[in-house]
Amino acid sequence: MQIYYDTQTAELHVRLDGEIDHHSSIPMRAEIDAAIYAHLPHTVILDFSEVSFMDSSGIGLIMGRYKILQPLGCSIILQDPAPHISRILRLAGMERMASIRQSVPKEAIK
């Protein structure tokens, strides 16, 4: 997992990778929370492009960050989930808490 803060846009970017399950989500939560409180961003972007597996722990990770960010007036973007993960997110109703978006492929930009 990589976390970086863009001072120009006040966005906190969190690039998740691998599998998000009960064991991996615990340290992820702690790191993301620490970055949120350190920077107080306007937007948190959770980049799912490198996530290969996610169970309900991933939903819990998103919901927990939503509960922290809501009082701060911050929004969450779930970026580039794979189709199978996007389906899980939509079935769980994550669209009510966060925007789910796909990046435009570089080759499509001309």
Backbone bond lengths (Angstrom), bond angles and torsions (degrees), N, CA, C in turn:
res aa  C-N    CA-C-N  psi(-1)  N-CA   C-N-CA  omega(-1)  CA-C   N-CA-C  phi
1 M - - - 1.441 - - 1.523 108.21 -
2 Q 1.329 115.04 136.66 1.457 121.28 176.11 1.517 108.72 -122.58
3 I 1.322 116.19 138.65 1.458 121.40 178.69 1.520 107.84 -127.28
4 Y 1.328 116.72 130.86 1.455 119.47 172.25 1.523 109.60 -144.15
5 Y 1.329 113.86 151.30 1.456 121.04 -177.22 1.517 108.86 -112.59
6 D 1.327 116.67 128.81 1.455 122.68 178.59 1.528 107.98 -95.42
7 T 1.323 116.09 108.90 1.463 119.85 -177.22 1.523 112.45 -69.22
8 Q 1.322 118.33 -24.51 1.465 121.48 179.75 1.525 111.92 -70.28
9 T 1.321 116.40 -39.45 1.469 120.76 -175.62 1.522 113.49 -107.67
10 A 1.316 117.82 -5.55 1.474 123.47 -176.25 1.524 111.36 57.78
11 E 1.348 115.33 37.32 1.462 121.65 178.05 1.527 109.47 -106.95
12 L 1.300 115.01 136.73 1.453 121.58 173.51 1.525 107.03 -100.59
13 H 1.319 116.84 117.99 1.458 122.58 -179.68 1.522 108.83 -101.03
14 V 1.319 115.45 127.19 1.457 121.34 178.67 1.524 107.26 -123.13
15 R 1.334 116.05 109.66 1.459 120.67 178.93 1.525 108.04 -94.09
16 L 1.325 114.68 104.99 1.460 121.64 179.03 1.524 108.74 -82.89
17 D 1.319 116.91 152.97 1.471 118.47 176.76 1.520 110.76 -150.28
18 G 1.315 114.16 160.44 1.466 120.47 178.33 1.509 112.91 75.74
19 E 1.311 115.08 -137.38 1.461 121.62 -177.15 1.526 110.13 -107.32
20 I 1.322 115.08 138.78 1.467 119.94 174.31 1.520 106.97 -110.07
21 D 1.327 114.37 104.59 1.462 120.88 178.04 1.528 107.95 -134.12
22 H 1.315 116.27 -171.93 1.464 120.85 -176.24 1.526 111.81 -54.40
23 H 1.313 117.75 -44.94 1.461 121.47 -175.02 1.524 112.54 -73.25
24 S 1.298 117.97 -41.57 1.460 119.78 -177.32 1.525 112.81 -79.62
25 S 1.316 117.74 -24.74 1.467 119.47 -175.97 1.532 112.87 -72.87
26 I 1.316 117.77 -25.65 1.469 120.47 -177.84 1.530 111.72 -63.13
27 P 1.350 119.33 -53.55 1.470 117.71 177.64 1.534 112.73 -67.73
28 M 1.335 117.31 -30.30 1.466 120.11 177.30 1.525 110.31 -60.93
29 R 1.319 116.07 -45.93 1.467 120.58 -179.85 1.519 110.82 -57.59
30 A 1.334 116.27 -47.08 1.463 120.76 -177.77 1.530 111.38 -62.03
31 E 1.323 117.69 -44.47 1.462 121.02 -179.34 1.526 111.96 -66.55
32 I 1.323 116.46 -43.35 1.466 120.32 179.89 1.527 109.99 -65.00
33 D 1.318 117.60 -45.30 1.457 121.02 179.35 1.524 111.28 -59.71
34 A 1.326 117.20 -43.66 1.470 120.84 179.04 1.528 110.60 -60.71
35 A 1.329 117.12 -41.19 1.474 120.77 179.48 1.529 110.91 -68.33
36 I 1.322 117.16 -37.74 1.473 120.53 178.14 1.521 109.90 -61.60
37 Y 1.316 117.34 -49.87 1.461 120.37 -177.85 1.527 112.24 -69.38
38 A 1.324 117.78 -28.34 1.466 121.07 178.88 1.530 111.89 -72.56
39 H 1.339 117.22 -35.32 1.465 120.85 -172.83 1.529 115.08 -109.93
40 L 1.331 117.25 -22.99 1.470 121.99 -175.54 1.535 110.99 46.27
41 P 1.327 116.44 63.24 1.466 120.59 -175.76 1.525 112.42 -72.56
42 H 1.339 114.80 164.41 1.467 120.62 173.00 1.527 110.35 -83.00
43 T 1.343 115.48 -31.55 1.459 121.76 -177.87 1.519 109.52 -139.75
44 V 1.321 115.95 140.34 1.460 121.70 172.52 1.517 107.00 -114.31
45 I 1.325 115.57 124.02 1.460 121.57 177.94 1.521 107.93 -106.99
46 L 1.322 115.67 115.06 1.462 121.27 174.94 1.523 107.09 -96.74
47 D 1.315 116.06 108.87 1.463 122.50 -177.08 1.525 109.28 -88.62
48 F 1.320 116.01 111.85 1.464 122.53 -177.88 1.535 113.01 -96.46
49 S 1.324 118.42 9.22 1.465 120.93 -172.39 1.527 113.69 -60.89
50 E 1.325 117.85 -26.12 1.470 121.19 -179.24 1.527 113.21 -106.62
51 V 1.328 117.17 12.23 1.467 120.59 179.68 1.528 108.47 -87.89
52 S 1.318 116.07 123.93 1.468 120.79 -177.44 1.526 112.69 -97.01
53 F 1.340 116.79 -23.49 1.462 121.46 -177.77 1.519 108.65 -149.56
54 M 1.322 115.59 143.20 1.453 120.23 175.18 1.524 108.47 -150.11
55 D 1.338 115.98 133.01 1.454 120.21 173.71 1.523 108.27 -111.08
56 S 1.309 117.31 -161.19 1.462 120.69 -176.95 1.524 112.76 -62.71
57 S 1.316 117.91 -19.00 1.461 120.61 176.50 1.522 111.28 -63.41
58 G 1.318 116.90 -32.69 1.463 120.89 176.23 1.518 111.20 -66.92
59 I 1.333 116.19 -38.83 1.466 120.43 176.24 1.527 109.06 -63.80
60 G 1.318 116.70 -43.19 1.456 121.27 177.52 1.521 112.30 -62.19
61 L 1.328 116.43 -38.04 1.455 121.10 177.35 1.529 110.38 -60.70
62 I 1.318 116.87 -45.34 1.468 121.26 179.56 1.529 110.45 -66.01
63 M 1.322 116.39 -47.65 1.465 120.09 -178.25 1.531 112.00 -61.08
64 G 1.305 116.94 -40.70 1.460 120.64 178.79 1.513 112.53 -64.02
65 R 1.338 116.70 -41.15 1.461 119.95 178.24 1.525 110.43 -68.79
66 Y 1.317 116.33 -35.24 1.467 120.96 176.39 1.534 110.49 -60.10
67 K 1.324 116.40 -43.87 1.467 120.50 -179.40 1.525 111.93 -64.73
68 I 1.315 117.17 -32.56 1.462 121.23 176.70 1.531 110.56 -73.72
69 L 1.330 116.38 -42.59 1.464 121.31 -173.61 1.521 113.88 -77.61
70 Q 1.312 117.28 -29.04 1.468 121.76 -176.73 1.524 112.58 -53.78
71 P 1.335 119.60 -52.17 1.466 119.41 179.75 1.534 113.51 -65.68
72 L 1.340 117.07 -20.91 1.462 121.48 179.61 1.530 111.99 -85.21
73 G 1.327 116.96 -6.11 1.460 121.10 -178.60 1.519 113.30 74.81
74 C 1.308 116.96 23.16 1.470 122.08 -178.86 1.522 110.47 -95.06
75 S 1.321 114.72 153.67 1.464 119.75 175.96 1.523 109.60 -111.59
76 I 1.339 115.03 161.79 1.464 122.02 179.38 1.522 108.13 -120.97
77 I 1.328 115.12 137.22 1.458 121.91 173.37 1.521 107.11 -120.44
78 L 1.320 116.20 129.49 1.463 122.50 175.45 1.522 105.68 -100.19
79 Q 1.312 116.39 107.29 1.454 123.12 -169.69 1.527 112.14 -99.47
80 D 1.305 116.60 130.63 1.471 124.98 169.42 1.529 116.73 54.25
81 P 1.324 118.33 46.02 1.462 116.91 174.43 1.534 110.08 -71.19
82 A 1.314 116.76 146.20 1.458 121.69 174.55 1.526 108.13 -63.16
83 P 1.325 118.41 157.56 1.466 120.09 -177.62 1.530 114.27 -53.04
84 H 1.339 118.00 -41.24 1.465 118.80 -179.13 1.532 111.81 -69.56
85 I 1.310 117.53 -31.27 1.463 120.45 177.38 1.523 110.38 -78.47
86 S 1.302 116.64 -37.42 1.468 120.92 176.02 1.528 110.34 -58.50
87 R 1.308 116.21 -39.83 1.462 120.81 179.04 1.534 110.82 -63.19
88 I 1.322 116.74 -43.48 1.469 121.31 177.46 1.527 110.01 -60.96
89 L 1.331 116.34 -44.54 1.465 120.86 -179.45 1.525 111.14 -61.31
90 R 1.318 116.33 -43.83 1.464 120.12 -178.48 1.532 111.24 -69.73
91 L 1.328 117.16 -40.62 1.464 120.06 178.27 1.527 111.81 -63.56
92 A 1.318 115.89 -32.28 1.465 120.47 179.81 1.532 112.21 -82.29
93 G 1.322 116.81 -3.58 1.463 120.34 178.12 1.518 114.57 77.07
94 M 1.316 117.10 24.67 1.461 120.57 -178.53 1.532 112.68 -65.29
95 E 1.324 117.37 -18.51 1.466 120.45 178.50 1.523 111.90 -63.74
96 R 1.316 117.50 -20.37 1.466 120.92 177.44 1.523 111.70 -76.51
97 M 1.324 116.89 -20.64 1.463 121.55 -178.38 1.522 112.86 -106.31
98 A 1.321 116.33 -28.23 1.459 120.23 -171.97 1.519 110.52 -146.07
99 S 1.320 115.44 155.48 1.465 120.93 172.18 1.522 107.92 -81.12
100 I 1.309 116.42 136.50 1.461 121.17 174.26 1.527 105.66 -110.16
101 R 1.332 116.00 119.89 1.465 117.94 -176.85 1.523 111.60 -138.46
102 Q 1.314 112.84 153.79 1.458 121.84 177.16 1.520 108.90 -110.82
103 S 1.325 116.70 137.68 1.466 120.86 175.77 1.509 110.05 -72.46
104 V 1.295 115.69 153.23 1.456 121.22 174.70 1.527 106.43 -80.24
105 P 1.348 117.92 126.06 1.478 119.15 179.20 1.525 110.66 -58.58
106 K 1.335 116.08 141.78 1.464 121.22 -178.14 1.526 112.72 -56.21
107 E 1.339 116.36 -36.78 1.459 119.54 -179.55 1.521 112.31 -68.73
108 A 1.334 118.18 -17.96 1.459 121.84 179.23 1.529 112.28 -83.00
109 I 1.331 116.01 -15.46 1.465 120.44 179.55 1.525 108.54 -91.04
110 K 1.327 115.67 120.52 1.474 119.64 179.67 1.492 110.40 -135.13
